[in-house]
Amino acid sequence: MTLLFSCETQERTLPKGWEDIVRSVIEKALDIYDCPYETQICVTFVDPEEIRQINRTTRKIDRVTDVLSFPMIEYEKPGDFSVVEKGRVTDYFDPETGELILGDIVLCADKILSQAREYGHSVERELGFLTAHSMLHLFGYDHMEEAEREDMERRQEDILKQLDLTRG
C-alpha cells in the first residue's frame, strides 16, 4: 500500500501521530473489505478555506466541511471489486507501481480539532472516524438515503471498534 500524504495547511505540519492513525484506519478498512490489490491513496490535510474552495468547485457547496472523498472506481455494488477484476478499466491502476488507485481523501485539520471538542471525544477518534468515513466512500458506499446512512454509520463504527477508537 502506498499512502501519499501532503499537508497544505497554513502551519504545514500535523500533530504527531496523525499519519499513523490515518494509516491504521486505512489498513483496517482494506482488510475488513478484503481489497485484493495493493493500493494507492492520496491523503491531503488542508485548512478551512482550501476545503471550502474544493467543496465549492467539486460539489457546488460553498461552505467548509470536514472531509471530502474522491473515489476513482465506479462500483456496480459498494465494496465489490469485481468491476476491477473483470479488467474492464485498466486506468484504475498506477502504470508504474501496478497499485489500484482507490482515490483521494481531503481532510480539514481545523475541523478535526474543533469537532473533537464539540463531540467530546479525542482528536484521534475524530480523525479515525473521518478517515473511516472517507474510505467507505472510496469503496463506493454513500449516505444519500436513510438506509445508506445507517449502513455507513454501522460500518464506520465496526472499523473504529477494531482499532479501539471509540467515544469517551
Wavefront OBJ file of the C-alpha trace (Angstrom):
o trace
v 0.000 0.000 0.000
v 1.206 3.458 -0.851
v -0.169 6.426 1.043
v 0.755 9.765 -0.441
v 0.471 12.315 2.359
v 0.582 16.050 1.871
v -0.060 18.884 4.251
v -1.363 22.091 2.737
v -2.464 23.783 5.945
v -1.052 27.169 6.806
v 1.035 25.570 9.551
v 2.372 22.928 7.117
v 2.808 20.442 9.983
v 0.474 17.924 11.510
v 0.195 16.919 15.133
v 2.402 13.947 15.986
v 0.843 10.604 15.156
v -1.840 11.776 12.708
v -0.315 9.945 9.747
v -0.111 6.752 11.839
v -3.810 6.984 12.742
v -4.808 7.530 9.115
v -2.599 4.631 8.014
v -4.031 2.246 10.629
v -7.654 3.097 9.717
v -6.958 2.700 6.004
v -5.194 -0.627 6.551
v -8.050 -1.895 8.728
v -10.671 -0.827 6.168
v -8.751 -2.532 3.357
v -8.513 -5.672 5.464
v -12.191 -5.719 6.504
v -13.403 -5.118 2.943
v -10.942 -7.653 1.593
v -9.413 -5.493 -1.110
v -7.486 -7.973 -3.273
v -4.961 -5.436 -4.578
v -2.062 -3.384 -3.390
v -3.485 0.114 -3.255
v -2.570 3.755 -3.577
v -4.415 6.542 -1.767
v -3.626 10.239 -1.629
v -4.375 11.903 1.730
v -4.196 15.691 1.945
v -4.668 17.859 5.022
v -5.920 21.361 4.280
v -7.132 24.454 6.096
v -10.784 25.583 6.143
v -10.508 27.990 3.225
v -8.907 25.365 0.990
v -11.535 22.697 1.717
v -14.257 25.305 1.201
v -12.834 26.093 -2.245
v -12.583 22.397 -3.139
v -16.140 21.820 -1.899
v -17.412 24.786 -3.926
v -15.591 23.681 -7.079
v -16.401 19.973 -6.946
v -19.801 19.842 -5.242
v -21.153 23.379 -5.770
v -21.489 23.723 -1.972
v -19.878 26.930 -0.717
v -19.040 26.006 2.855
v -16.314 24.450 4.962
v -16.602 20.710 5.523
v -14.564 18.184 7.479
v -13.654 15.655 4.786
v -14.060 15.162 1.055
v -13.608 11.876 -0.765
v -12.811 11.382 -4.409
v -13.129 7.708 -5.393
v -11.514 6.565 -8.614
v -13.558 3.404 -9.063
v -17.103 3.320 -10.378
v -18.500 0.364 -8.476
v -21.523 -1.604 -9.612
v -22.075 -2.521 -5.958
v -20.290 -0.877 -2.979
v -17.240 -2.783 -1.813
v -17.390 -5.162 -4.771
v -14.040 -5.112 -6.539
v -15.273 -7.359 -9.375
v -15.556 -4.329 -11.671
v -11.778 -4.080 -11.350
v -11.235 -7.831 -11.517
v -13.147 -8.059 -14.791
v -10.408 -5.925 -16.308
v -12.825 -3.533 -17.924
v -10.976 -0.455 -16.761
v -7.201 -0.536 -16.736
v -6.746 3.107 -15.759
v -7.682 2.231 -12.166
v -4.068 1.111 -11.793
v -0.884 3.137 -11.490
v 1.156 2.081 -14.546
v 4.444 2.467 -12.649
v 3.587 0.553 -9.462
v 0.674 -1.633 -10.573
v -1.265 -0.478 -7.498
v -5.009 0.066 -7.565
v -5.650 3.795 -7.201
v -8.587 3.985 -4.803
v -8.780 7.772 -4.780
v -8.155 10.874 -2.703
v -9.067 11.875 0.830
v -9.013 15.564 1.769
v -9.218 16.313 5.499
v -9.649 19.704 7.152
v -7.234 19.790 10.097
v -9.052 22.640 11.879
v -12.416 20.849 11.631
v -10.913 17.666 13.099
v -9.769 19.616 16.156
v -12.971 21.622 16.594
v -15.303 18.636 16.066
v -13.396 16.526 18.587
v -14.035 19.253 21.181
v -17.650 19.715 20.060
v -18.459 15.989 20.218
v -16.495 15.419 23.420
v -14.131 12.749 22.206
v -10.460 12.514 21.330
v -8.860 14.080 18.284
v -7.604 10.597 17.396
v -11.173 9.279 17.354
v -12.389 12.161 15.174
v -9.517 11.694 12.727
v -10.171 7.941 12.665
v -13.896 8.466 12.153
v -13.410 10.838 9.209
v -10.824 8.535 7.638
v -13.126 5.505 8.002
v -15.999 7.525 6.544
v -13.879 8.545 3.591
v -12.611 5.002 2.993
v -16.183 3.785 2.742
v -16.779 6.405 0.055
v -13.644 5.161 -1.743
v -15.242 1.691 -1.627
v -18.417 3.047 -3.258
v -20.661 3.489 -0.219
v -22.809 6.596 0.153
v -25.312 8.085 2.585
v -27.856 9.886 0.448
v -30.763 7.740 1.690
v -31.579 6.983 5.340
v -30.849 3.251 4.974
v -27.472 4.061 3.344
v -26.634 6.481 6.152
v -27.416 3.887 8.818
v -25.383 1.270 6.954
v -22.376 3.590 6.652
v -22.560 4.534 10.331
v -22.543 0.864 11.322
v -19.615 0.155 9.014
v -17.642 3.154 10.321
v -18.172 2.025 13.917
v -17.068 -1.522 13.032
v -13.757 -0.201 11.707
v -13.218 2.108 14.679
v -14.077 -0.558 17.289
v -11.465 -2.892 15.854
v -8.876 -0.147 16.342
v -10.187 0.835 19.794
v -11.002 4.336 18.526
v -14.239 4.634 20.443
v -16.004 7.556 22.041
v -15.234 8.503 25.603
l 1 2 3 4 5 6 7 8 9 10 11 12 13 14 15 16 17 18 19 20 21 22 23 24 25 26 27 28 29 30 31 32 33 34 35 36 37 38 39 40 41 42 43 44 45 46 47 48 49 50 51 52 53 54 55 56 57 58 59 60 61 62 63 64 65 66 67 68 69 70 71 72 73 74 75 76 77 78 79 80 81 82 83 84 85 86 87 88 89 90 91 92 93 94 95 96 97 98 99 100 101 102 103 104 105 106 107 108 109 110 111 112 113 114 115 116 117 118 119 120 121 122 123 124 125 126 127 128 129 130 131 132 133 134 135 136 137 138 139 140 141 142 143 144 145 146 147 148 149 150 151 152 153 154 155 156 157 158 159 160 161 162 163 164 165 166 167 168
